[in-house]
Amino acid sequence: MKSRIISFITILFLISACSLFQKDTFQGTWVLTVKGDYNDTIEFNVGEDNTFNFVKSIATQGQNFDARFNGKILEDGTFVCDVEVMSMKVAQFNGKVNYENGSGSWSGTGMGGNWMAVKK
């Protein structure tokens, strides 16, 4: 009986330790909510090196454009992302995140707004 209790406690400890370690990283799937002159919800993945890169089709001025998002999260949680359309930088996202969520602002030529992000 005593060995079963010790085994049970050991298993609980390992499960909780694994879930704790997974939370202490920026790596994983994030949902970005963009508000302002452009509104959208974007899901993206942050890699082991805390960088991300994805393409999103954006409708503006009656046309669709493929926008490339290239970003990184620094160790202190600083979030920086450049947005390029046809190899030209058109906007930048700046802000702060922790291991669960974050927020900041974005700006581009004649437009801007705020953003919020939540890790799934």
N, C-alpha and C positions, 0 to 999 in steps of 0.2 A: 504494500500500500504506500509506504514511504517513497519507494522508488518511482511509483506512478506520479505522485505529487511533484517530485523533483523533475521528472521528465516533462510534466505539464508546464511547470514554471519555466523550464529551460526553453520549451517551444514558444511560449508566450513572449519571453524575452527576445528570442531571435526574430519573431514576427515584428514586434514593435521596433527593434533596432533596424531592421531592413527598411521599414516604412519611414523611420526618422532620417536615415541616410539618403533616401530618395528625395526628400523634401529639401535637403540642403544643397540644391543645385539649381541652376537656371535651365539646365537641359530638359527638354520635353516639349509638349504641345501647349501653345499659348493661343488665346483668343483676344484679338485686338479690336477694340471698338473705336472708330474714328468719328469725330463730330466736328462740325464747323461748316466751312464752305464746301466740304466733301464729307459725305456720311457713308459709312460702310462697316461691316464686321468681317474680319479676316482671321482665318486660322493658319498658324504657321508653326514650324518646329525649330527649336534652338538645339544646336548640336553640342557635342562634348566640349568643343573649344569655345562655347558661348557665342557662336556666330550663327547667323541665319541668312538665307538667300532664297527668294521666291519671286515668281512672276504672277501678277494679278491683272486681269483685264479690267480697265477702268473706263467708264462712260463719262465723257465730259465734252461740252460744246457740241453735242449731237453726234459724236464719234466715239468709237472704242479704241483705246490704246493699251498696249501691253506695258505695264509699269513693272520695273525690276526693283525689288526692295533688297538692299544689302545692308546688313546691320550687325551689331555686336553689343553684348552686355559686358561691361567691365566688372572687375572683382568687387568694386564698391557698389554695384548696382546701377551705374550710369548706363542709360540706354541711348544708343545713337544709331540712326538708320537713315541712309540716303535713298531717295527714290529717283530712278532714272527712266526716261522715256526716250526712245531712239538714241541711246547713249548720252543723253544730256540730263544733268541733274536738274530736277524740277521741284523737289521738295526735300525737307529734312525733318525727322522726328527726333526730339530730345526729351529726356525725362529720367526718372528713377524707378527701379523695380526692386522688389525683394524676391524671395523664393516662391511667393504665392501670387502677387499682383503688383501693379504699378500704374503710373500715370505720367503725363507730360503734355507737351504742346508740339504742334507741327506747323510748318510754314512753307510756303512756296511763292512763286511769282504772283503777287496780288491776291493770295488766298491763305487761309490758315485755320487753326482750330485747336482742339484738345483731343487727347486719346487716353484710353484706359486699357489695361491688359490684365487678364486673369489666366493663371496657369491651370490647365485641366488636370 
